[in-house]
Amino acid sequence: MGEFKRHRGGHVIPVVEPAVFPVHRGKRFIVTGGTGGVGSATVELLLKQGACVVIADVSEDAAAKLADTLGGSDRGVHAIGLDLREEASVRAAVDRAVSTLGGVDGLANVAGMVKMAPALEHVRSLWDDQFAVNVFGPFEITRLVAAQMIDQGTGGSIVNVASEAGKRGHPDMVAYNAGKAAIINLTRVTAEEWAPHSINVNCVCPGGVETRMLHQVADTHAQHTPADADDIFAFMANEQLGRHIAPIEVASVISFLLSDQVQAIRGQSINVDGGSCPY
Ligand SMILES: NC(=O)c1ccc[n+]([C@@H]2O[C@H](COP(=O)([O-])OP(=O)(O)OC[C@H]3O[C@@H](n4cnc5c(N)ncnc54)[C@H](O)[C@@H]3O)[C@@H](O)[C@H]2O)c1
C-alpha cells in the first residue's frame, strides 16, 4: 500500500489506434455530424472497415470536402446536407441517403450542439435550439431510418451519441444535460419497440473529448472567469487517462455497436468517459 494520493498530473495513458478489419464490408451507414470531431473519426473508421458511408451535416460543402479527402464516391463516401432543426431537411436527407446507398443498414447519430448559460438564465429559446438539434432531429432521423429498415426487411443498427452529461449533469448546461438524458431514455424505448424488426439501438456517453465542442465549452467558461481558456480546457482532461478522450476512442465504440456481433447488447448507454461516471 502506497501513500494516499490522487492520480491527476502524473501519467498519460496513450491513445491506441484500433486494429482495422473489414467488419462492416457491404454495410451502408449514415453518420450525422460527420464533419465534426467525433463524426469525422467515425466516418473514417467505418470506411476503413469496409462500409459505404453518407456524411450528413449542416454544411453540405464541409461534408463534400471531407468526402473528397476520403476518396469520394469511388471509395463509397458521399456527402449530404442535413439540418436537424428542420423536419423537411431530415426527411430529404434520409431519402437522398437511401437512394445514394441503395438502402441503409446503420445510423450513427453523432451531431450535437451546446449553448451555455446558468439555469436561472436558461430561457425557452435556449431549450428550443438545443432540443431541436440534440433530441427532436436525432429522433426524427432515427424514426425514418428505422421505418426504412423495416421496409427493407433487413433490420439494422442505430447508435446515438448522448453524453455523461445525460447521467451526471454539469452546471450551466441544463438543457444540454436534459437533452442527453432524453437520448439515453429514447435509446432504451426504441430498442425495445424495434427489437421484433431486428433493429438494435444503443448509445454512447462520452466524457470530455478533444473536439471543437469541448474548446467551445472552455472558451465560454473563460468569458465568465479570470481563468484562461487553455487552462480551463487542460483542467477538463480525464483523471484516469491523464488526458482528454480522443475522437477515435469514441468512434471505435460507435463502430463496435453498429456491428452485427452485438445483438445481446441492446438499449444500453455505454460510457466512453475514462471511468468518470460510475453507472
Ligand atoms: N466533445 C465532448 O467533450 C463531448 C462529450 C460528450 C458528448 N459529446 C457529443 O458528441 C457528439 C459529437 O460532438 P463533437 O465533440 O464531435 O463536436 P463537434 O462540434 O466537433 O461536432 C458536432 C457536429 O454536429 C453538427 N451539427 C451541429 N448542428 C447541426 C444541425 N443543426 N444539423 C446537422 N448537424 C449539426 C456540426 O456541424 C458538427 O459537425 C455530440 O452529440 C456531442 O454532444 C461531445
The ligand as a Gaussian input file, in Angstrom:
#p B3LYP/6-31G(d) Opt

LIG

0 1
 N      -16.689000      16.903000     -27.173000
 C      -17.128000      16.429000     -25.994000
 O      -16.480000      16.605000     -24.956000
 C      -18.410000      15.628000     -25.937000
 C      -18.714000      14.969000     -24.740000
 C      -19.878000      14.220000     -24.665000
 C      -20.708000      14.128000     -25.757000
 N      -20.397000      14.782000     -26.903000
 C      -21.313000      14.631000     -28.032000
 O      -20.593000      14.091000     -29.124000
 C      -21.223000      14.465000     -30.348000
 C      -20.181000      14.994000     -31.315000
 O      -19.662000      16.205000     -30.834000
 P      -18.159000      16.691000     -31.123000
 O      -17.480000      16.750000     -29.823000
 O      -17.602000      15.895000     -32.239000
 O      -18.453000      18.200000     -31.546000
 P      -18.264000      18.957000     -32.936000
 O      -18.705000      20.353000     -32.664000
 O      -16.902000      18.737000     -33.462000
 O      -19.306000      18.233000     -33.899000
 C      -20.688000      18.491000     -33.861000
 C      -21.239000      18.249000     -35.249000
 O      -22.658000      18.428000     -35.242000
 C      -23.008000      19.158000     -36.421000
 N      -24.258000      19.898000     -36.246000
 C      -24.491000      20.943000     -35.417000
 N      -25.723000      21.431000     -35.615000
 C      -26.299000      20.664000     -36.591000
 C      -27.557000      20.674000     -37.250000
 N      -28.494000      21.606000     -36.970000
 N      -27.797000      19.740000     -38.195000
 C      -26.853000      18.819000     -38.505000
 N      -25.631000      18.765000     -37.939000
 C      -25.363000      19.685000     -36.984000
 C      -21.831000      20.137000     -36.621000
 O      -21.814000      20.670000     -37.922000
 C      -20.653000      19.235000     -36.291000
 O      -20.207000      18.518000     -37.423000
 C      -22.307000      15.481000     -29.970000
 O      -23.558000      14.838000     -29.945000
 C      -21.897000      15.918000     -28.567000
 O      -22.994000      16.380000     -27.826000
 C      -19.263000      15.528000     -27.027000

